Amino acid sequence: MQSTESLFENIRNDFPILKRTVRDNKPLVYLDNASTTQKPNQVIDSIADYYQNHNANIHRAVYALAEEATEAYEATRDKIANFLNIKNRQEIIFVRGTTEAINLVAYAWGRTHLKEGDAVVTTEYEHHSNIVPWQLATRANHAKLEYIGMDDNGELILDDLDKHLATGKVKLVTFSLVSNVLGTITDAKGIIEKCRAAGVLTLIDGAQAVPHMKVDVEDLGCDFFAFSGHKMLGPTGIGVLWVKKSVLETMSPFHGGGDMIREVHKYETTWNDLPYKFEAGTPNIADVVGLGSAVDYLTKIGMDNVREHEIELTKYAIEKLSAVKGLHIYGTKDISKRGGVVSFNFADVHPHDVAQIIDEEGIAVRSGHHCAQVLMERLDVAATSRASFYIYNTRQDIDILVNSLNTVAKVFKL
Ligand SMILES: Cc1ncc(COP(=O)(O)O)c(C=O)c1O
């Protein structure tokens, strides 16, 4: 069997983009994986193969190509089911990404189930895609949006959840399994247990979790689970919403159109079976195929190995970054509660200036509010710099980052 170390060494060869140089012929050091990940040849080739050899519309025609395209599309549904331990493939809906998944729930579940005076509870460390759809849904139905606060360690204050649940008004609690800014891993099972005891549904935003660790959706016990393909080596424009069947059956359609219907008459329509009732129109077939290849790729590496690699890199990064003069790291130092994301600030140097200077060295990190302005307000900052790691990153990438940050510290006399 291949050792974990050599496994990760060889991985870089699968990613053509990692061979290129940027700016003044500097090797690319890509550390913006929380934003989107690079794609291996296996994923790129599967999309090209689909268009070169199998392209047709799905679920409709009976000719050979249409059958092949349908099989390839539906095979990914089965791969997702295996990858996340989902027992019923009818509960898996293909969407454009996490954002569309949450909007689907806010519209198709929220519109039917939220009543005046009800509450939806989210957290202070959510991505905008798990805040704004709930602002829209609660406002439309005269319900309220409430928050679970965060302590200075970047962990949720679960007493807040208890207080909200005690009102008897909460219909849904929603949270990200891993924060995209702090990397905090949420105590999902603890929250879900409390919500289930109170008869409250739960939605997990798994965008920063599914690419980085083993996730067992059945074991979590939530009602909704969302994630994006492009953050896990897959193409952009494809993601997944999982909904427990008993809940999905109570939801009205999101989009109306082809494929989601059984019969259409002048004034009445009946719906197709699950999950097709929620997949209107010609879907993103090629990228579903690409997502299937990404799942194959990650399965071959093993998600426990992925997590182990990221723990090792994150530990190393926190140790090295902590020694940079004037640099403050946000979030917990407890690596068992943290994913491969490190957000930081340099005294009062603006993160955009930091990102711009280190970009000259070929380093790609994100700077800004990371679509988490509620969290920025809680941290009392306008922005942070963020380095985020994935399977192809190395200790050397972190060394290059740390060296260039030392230069920034010198430039700004920190
Ligand atoms: C935690 C979290 N949720 C949701 C999203 C939105 O994902 P997408 O833009 O793929 O819909 C992101 C993207 O950064 C994220 O990090």
PDBQT file of the ligand as one rigid body, heavy atoms in Angstrom, charges set to zero:
ROOT
HETATM    1  C1  LIG A 501     -19.730  27.834   4.100  1.00  0.00    +0.000 C 
HETATM    2  C2  LIG A 501     -20.157  28.220   2.725  1.00  0.00    +0.000 A 
HETATM    3  N1  LIG A 501     -21.449  28.167   2.408  1.00  0.00    +0.000 NA
HETATM    4  C3  LIG A 501     -21.889  28.476   1.180  1.00  0.00    +0.000 A 
HETATM    5  C4  LIG A 501     -21.029  28.881   0.202  1.00  0.00    +0.000 A 
HETATM    6  C5  LIG A 501     -21.579  29.219  -1.158  1.00  0.00    +0.000 C 
HETATM    7  O1  LIG A 501     -21.181  28.269  -2.076  1.00  0.00    +0.000 OA
HETATM    8  P1  LIG A 501     -21.458  28.460  -3.636  1.00  0.00    +0.000 P 
HETATM    9  O2  LIG A 501     -20.934  29.817  -3.996  1.00  0.00    +0.000 OA
HETATM   10  O3  LIG A 501     -20.725  27.352  -4.265  1.00  0.00    +0.000 OA
HETATM   11  O4  LIG A 501     -22.943  28.368  -3.823  1.00  0.00    +0.000 OA
HETATM   12  C6  LIG A 501     -19.672  28.967   0.484  1.00  0.00    +0.000 A 
HETATM   13  C7  LIG A 501     -18.720  29.439  -0.549  1.00  0.00    +0.000 C 
HETATM   14  O5  LIG A 501     -17.666  29.950  -0.252  1.00  0.00    +0.000 OA
HETATM   15  C8  LIG A 501     -19.228  28.622   1.775  1.00  0.00    +0.000 A 
HETATM   16  O6  LIG A 501     -17.928  28.679   2.088  1.00  0.00    +0.000 OA
ENDROOT
TORSDOF 0
